[in-house]
Amino acid sequence: MKMRFFITLSYDGTRYHGWQIQPNGNSIQQELQEALSILLRQPVEVVGAGRTDTGVHAKMMVAHFDLDLTKPPLKAEESSSLKEELERVLAYKLNKLLPQDIAVQEVRQVADDMHARFSATSRTYHYYIHTRKDPFLAAYSWQIPYPLDFGKMNEAAKVLLEYKDFTSFSKVGTDVKTNLCDLKEAYWEEVAPGQWRFTITANRFLRNMVRAIVGTLVEVGRGRISIEEMRQIIEAKDRCQAGESVPGKALFLVDIKY
């Protein structure tokens, strides 16, 4: 018998080579799988809701794993039911095993057909920019040394909502079957004087997509790309036409809906 569980967690991605297990560097997925395998005394494979890149953070990530109950599970500790104990104790003991930059908020049993990635209906990212040097923002926001027209950048962000194919903002050579995404919102807002946040929500995202979009919108804000040229870039379906990818340190996955 197997039980499926969702884990809700957050992490600072600074020290990691992204979510997915890599042959040449540590990852969030690797840390989580190793902790679960030690705790449950059986091999555990974790499936995430998405793949954050190197240095990218998550205020909310969801992953699932299956627990084989034919093998000895976590030792009982004054619990009225195995399910309640696993949900309560797993979160507590995982946090003791995981490093300080990874934190589990919740572990809960879900239906066997629930999937952390494929059952998700939307994902939201935030990207942070600041326009004045600030030592307390440097680690998690990107400083822009030149003036930006955020009004124009919001006009260009609205253009994104008119399209479905985002090949121009996708990393080349990925294994996805389609580059179609359903964007629900994309906008800039000033969250404090000189501090701006970009919010973007879609049913799915392509590899490197948010960072490439932000890089292109910054070029709009600098006056190097017009609104019409923004449309041409999207319609070209050519990554070379879009702006450069911005640093990952200022990007956060903040919400996932099911």
Secondary structure, 3 states (H helix, E strand, C coil): CEEEEEEEEEECHHHCCCCCCECCECCHHHHHHHHHHHHHCCCCCCEECCCCCCCCEEEEEEEEEEEECCCCCCCCCCCCCHHHHHHHHHHHHHHHHCCCCEEEEEEEEECCCCCCCCCCCEEEEEEEEECCCCCCCCCCCEECCCCCCHHHHHHHHHHHCCCCECHHHCCCCCCCCCCECCEEEEEEEEEECCEEEEEEEECCCCCCHHHHHHHHHHHHHCCCCCHHHHHHHHHHCCHHHCCCCCCHHHEEEEEEEC
